[in-house]
Amino acid sequence: MSAAKHTHSIWGNRAKDWAEIQEKQGKDGYDFILNILKHRPKATVLDIGCGSGYFCQLAAEQGLRVSGIDKTGTFLEAARMRVPNARFENADMAHLTFPDKAFDVVCGFNSFQYADDLRQSLLEAKRVLKTNGLLAIMVWGKASDCEVVALLDAFDSLVSPQEKTQHAPFALSEDDTIQQMLLQLEMQSVQTHTVPSSWTYPDSEKALSGILSLGAATRSIEINGIEKVKTTIQQLLPNYTKADGTIVFKNQYKVVLDRKKTNRYLKDYGNLYIPSQRHQRQWTQPHQNGHIEKDVRKPGI
């Protein structure tokens, strides 16, 4: 079974808990992108690996025109309920059904690391993106900066070496694989941002429900049974429990922002500029969850 097909098969068993609890744990990353797009209320946006549609819901509430694709049917059902007027399709990210240059923005939140063919998936994202459009890819930060690694290690402790996650969700986190591949595909990889984030649950019951909706949890449950997996996670949670009873896993996301090449000077995405390689850059205007790199143009170039 391919990596992508295997990933699809282990998601969605607890779609309700994913939609109501777990998907919202990515909100810091969603807000980072939505802040960039706040001055483009009518932009068309494609979310690759849209899950149950939480980002699409937030984007639609901001006035963006959203579409999404995913391979998990139960997630898509939830997405359609969240954003009834959006277009959601059961599709592979390497074979999109949308026409060329259909979207102003294409994004993927912790989805591209699960691609069966990363290069082809990025080619498809580029194909459906308008010239000078914005590509936003969020993946996990370095494993050493993410406390959720403890959960993966807990799941791995219950399975054989052949079934271990090998920290697969962090496959694109430790190096510049995405950036280098986008440059090879004649995109212009110009910005990488670190976005601090936390998985925060009000109590251990919600934490357990959310964590058990993860794909890695589903695989472990299939092998070991639900009670053994529950016990393992329950033993781990006190290490991340605060004085008020909340459960917090501190993490970081890596957000790569690119644009589809054009010979013109770039567009202004609100207060974010995406410069060509010929232009000087400097760090300006700190974002609440990261830094925004702004273009500084030299006359005559």
URHUQUI-V440556 format. One record per backbone hydrogen bond with DSSP energy under -0.5 kcal/mol. CO is the residue of the C=O (numbers start at 1). NH is the residue of the N-H. Records with the same first field share a line. If there is no record, write none. Layout:
# URHUQUI-V440556
CO = NH, NH
This chain:
# URHUQUI-V440556
2 = 6
3 = 7
4 = 8
5 = 9
6 = 10
7 = 10
8 = 11
12 = 15
14 = 18
15 = 19
16 = 20
17 = 21, 22
18 = 23
22 = 25
23 = 26
24 = 27
26 = 29, 30
27 = 31
28 = 32
29 = 33
30 = 34
31 = 35
32 = 36
33 = 37
35 = 38
37 = 40
40 = 43
43 = 65
44 = 104, 105
45 = 67
46 = 48, 107
47 = 49, 50, 69
50 = 53
53 = 57
54 = 58
55 = 59
56 = 60
57 = 61
58 = 62
59 = 62, 64
60 = 63
64 = 66
65 = 45
66 = 87
67 = 47
68 = 89
69 = 49, 50
70 = 91
71 = 73
72 = 76
73 = 77
74 = 78
75 = 79
76 = 80
77 = 81
78 = 82
79 = 83
83 = 86
86 = 88
87 = 68
89 = 70, 91
92 = 95
99 = 102
103 = 130
104 = 134
105 = 46
106 = 136
107 = 48
108 = 110, 138
111 = 114
112 = 115
117 = 121
118 = 122
119 = 123
120 = 124
121 = 125
122 = 126
123 = 127
124 = 128
126 = 129
127 = 101
128 = 102, 103
130 = 133
133 = 260
134 = 106, 136
135 = 258
136 = 108
137 = 256
138 = 110
139 = 254
142 = 145
143 = 146
146 = 149
147 = 150
148 = 151, 152
149 = 153
150 = 154
151 = 155
152 = 156
153 = 157
155 = 158
156 = 159
160 = 163, 164
161 = 164
165 = 168
167 = 170
168 = 171
169 = 140
170 = 173, 174
176 = 180
177 = 181
178 = 182
179 = 183
180 = 184
181 = 185
182 = 187
183 = 186
186 = 261
187 = 189
188 = 190, 259
191 = 257
193 = 195, 255
194 = 196
195 = 253
197 = 251
198 = 200
199 = 249
201 = 247
203 = 207
204 = 208
205 = 209
206 = 210
207 = 211
208 = 212
210 = 213
211 = 214
214 = 218
215 = 219
216 = 220
217 = 221
218 = 222
219 = 223
220 = 224
221 = 225
225 = 229
226 = 230
227 = 231
228 = 232
229 = 233
230 = 234
231 = 235
232 = 236
233 = 236, 237
234 = 238
236 = 239
237 = 240
238 = 241
240 = 248
242 = 245
246 = 242
247 = 201
248 = 250
249 = 199
250 = 147
251 = 197
252 = 141
253 = 195, 255
254 = 139, 256
255 = 193, 257
256 = 137
257 = 190, 191
258 = 135
259 = 188
260 = 132
267 = 269, 274
268 = 270
269 = 272
271 = 273
272 = 269
273 = 275
276 = 279
280 = 296
282 = 284, 294
284 = 292
285 = 292
287 = 290
289 = 196
290 = 287
292 = 284, 294
293 = 273
294 = 282
295 = 297
296 = 280
298 = 301
